[in-house]
Amino acid sequence: MRPLRRRTSALTTAALLTTGLAVSLTGVPSAGAVASRGDPDRFHASCRTAIEGSRATASCHNPYPQTDRIRLHVECARWWDIDADSAPVDVGPAGYAELTDRCWKEIREVWVTHERP
């Protein structure tokens, strides 16, 4: 019985090593490699949007050391209602900004865009 147990252990170990090698060859970086490399998209302020009737508000906080330029975009539900795009606002490191815009009637969609200044 011992040779069978040793062979099973050896096969299990070989399978685990092969699987680990295949995973490491896929090119997917580990979490530590991403953190040390510095992600270029780590300048986006975190934003929350709220819709109250025909008014939309975006509250944004920038926790990163780079400035983020944000804009609020509001798409109105009615075909005759003009969509609104706010002026760009720069949110500095540890900064906060609140953007508000509205439609005449209902709002279909609201989103915030980010860009580097």
C-alpha positions as a Python dict, from the first residue, in 0.01 Angstrom:
ca = {
    (1, 'M'): (0, 0, 0),
    (2, 'R'): (289, 237, 62),
    (3, 'P'): (407, 256, -302),
    (4, 'L'): (56, 354, -412),
    (5, 'R'): (36, 631, -152),
    (6, 'R'): (379, 764, -254),
    (7, 'R'): (284, 758, -621),
    (8, 'T'): (-43, 942, -548),
    (9, 'S'): (144, 1205, -347),
    (10, 'A'): (401, 1244, -623),
    (11, 'L'): (131, 1280, -889),
    (12, 'T'): (-58, 1534, -679),
    (13, 'T'): (257, 1738, -621),
    (14, 'A'): (344, 1726, -991),
    (15, 'A'): (-8, 1837, -1085),
    (16, 'L'): (5, 2129, -843),
    (17, 'L'): (347, 2239, -965),
    (18, 'T'): (237, 2218, -1327),
    (19, 'T'): (-79, 2416, -1254),
    (20, 'G'): (123, 2680, -1070),
    (21, 'L'): (365, 2704, -1359),
    (22, 'A'): (81, 2739, -1608),
    (23, 'V'): (-77, 3016, -1400),
    (24, 'S'): (253, 3202, -1371),
    (25, 'L'): (308, 3179, -1748),
    (26, 'T'): (-29, 3336, -1833),
    (27, 'G'): (111, 3683, -1783),
    (28, 'V'): (-138, 3785, -1517),
    (29, 'P'): (59, 3996, -1266),
    (30, 'S'): (31, 3931, -899),
    (31, 'A'): (-127, 4187, -667),
    (32, 'G'): (214, 4290, -536),
    (33, 'A'): (348, 4354, -884),
    (34, 'V'): (56, 4584, -968),
    (35, 'A'): (94, 4782, -646),
    (36, 'S'): (469, 4829, -685),
    (37, 'R'): (451, 4914, -1055),
    (38, 'G'): (211, 5204, -1000),
    (39, 'D'): (-118, 5187, -1187),
    (40, 'P'): (-145, 5473, -1441),
    (41, 'D'): (-525, 5491, -1390),
    (42, 'R'): (-497, 5576, -1022),
    (43, 'F'): (-596, 5939, -1066),
    (44, 'H'): (-976, 5899, -1089),
    (45, 'A'): (-1169, 6070, -814),
    (46, 'S'): (-1439, 5853, -660),
    (47, 'C'): (-1778, 5996, -754),
    (48, 'R'): (-2135, 5930, -647),
    (49, 'T'): (-2430, 6048, -852),
    (50, 'A'): (-2780, 6123, -731),
    (51, 'I'): (-3096, 6208, -923),
    (52, 'E'): (-3378, 6399, -756),
    (53, 'G'): (-3659, 6472, -998),
    (54, 'S'): (-3507, 6672, -1283),
    (55, 'R'): (-3183, 6762, -1099),
    (56, 'A'): (-2865, 6550, -1102),
    (57, 'T'): (-2574, 6588, -859),
    (58, 'A'): (-2228, 6431, -860),
    (59, 'S'): (-2019, 6438, -541),
    (60, 'C'): (-1653, 6358, -606),
    (61, 'H'): (-1355, 6310, -375),
    (62, 'N'): (-1000, 6266, -505),
    (63, 'P'): (-787, 6048, -273),
    (64, 'Y'): (-489, 6039, -512),
    (65, 'P'): (-188, 6275, -534),
    (66, 'Q'): (-265, 6365, -900),
    (67, 'T'): (-526, 6619, -1007),
    (68, 'D'): (-837, 6482, -1178),
    (69, 'R'): (-1050, 6687, -1419),
    (70, 'I'): (-1414, 6580, -1395),
    (71, 'R'): (-1730, 6664, -1590),
    (72, 'L'): (-2093, 6580, -1521),
    (73, 'H'): (-2302, 6462, -1816),
    (74, 'V'): (-2682, 6450, -1800),
    (75, 'E'): (-2895, 6284, -2068),
    (76, 'C'): (-3255, 6397, -2058),
    (77, 'A'): (-3544, 6157, -2120),
    (78, 'R'): (-3751, 6378, -2349),
    (79, 'W'): (-3643, 6417, -2711),
    (80, 'W'): (-3693, 6794, -2702),
    (81, 'D'): (-3502, 6842, -2375),
    (82, 'I'): (-3140, 6948, -2429),
    (83, 'D'): (-2876, 6724, -2268),
    (84, 'A'): (-2636, 6897, -2030),
    (85, 'D'): (-2257, 6874, -1996),
    (86, 'S'): (-2093, 7069, -1716),
    (87, 'A'): (-1775, 7269, -1747),
    (88, 'P'): (-1462, 7074, -1646),
    (89, 'V'): (-1363, 7105, -1282),
    (90, 'D'): (-1014, 7021, -1149),
    (91, 'V'): (-1018, 6824, -825),
    (92, 'G'): (-678, 6840, -658),
    (93, 'P'): (-525, 6588, -418),
    (94, 'A'): (-758, 6523, -124),
    (95, 'G'): (-1005, 6762, -289),
    (96, 'Y'): (-1383, 6754, -308),
    (97, 'A'): (-1618, 6885, -576),
    (98, 'E'): (-1992, 6881, -624),
    (99, 'L'): (-2140, 6927, -971),
    (100, 'T'): (-2509, 6987, -1038),
    (101, 'D'): (-2708, 7009, -1360),
    (102, 'R'): (-3068, 6957, -1466),
    (103, 'C'): (-3319, 6879, -1735),
    (104, 'W'): (-3659, 7043, -1782),
    (105, 'K'): (-3834, 6712, -1721),
    (106, 'E'): (-3711, 6359, -1643),
    (107, 'I'): (-3349, 6242, -1652),
    (108, 'R'): (-3257, 5929, -1847),
    (109, 'E'): (-2890, 5886, -1750),
    (110, 'V'): (-2613, 6058, -1554),
    (111, 'W'): (-2239, 5989, -1564),
    (112, 'V'): (-1907, 6150, -1475),
    (113, 'T'): (-1600, 6153, -1700),
    (114, 'H'): (-1240, 6181, -1582),
    (115, 'E'): (-934, 6311, -1761),
    (116, 'R'): (-585, 6422, -1675),
    (117, 'P'): (-545, 6801, -1674),
}
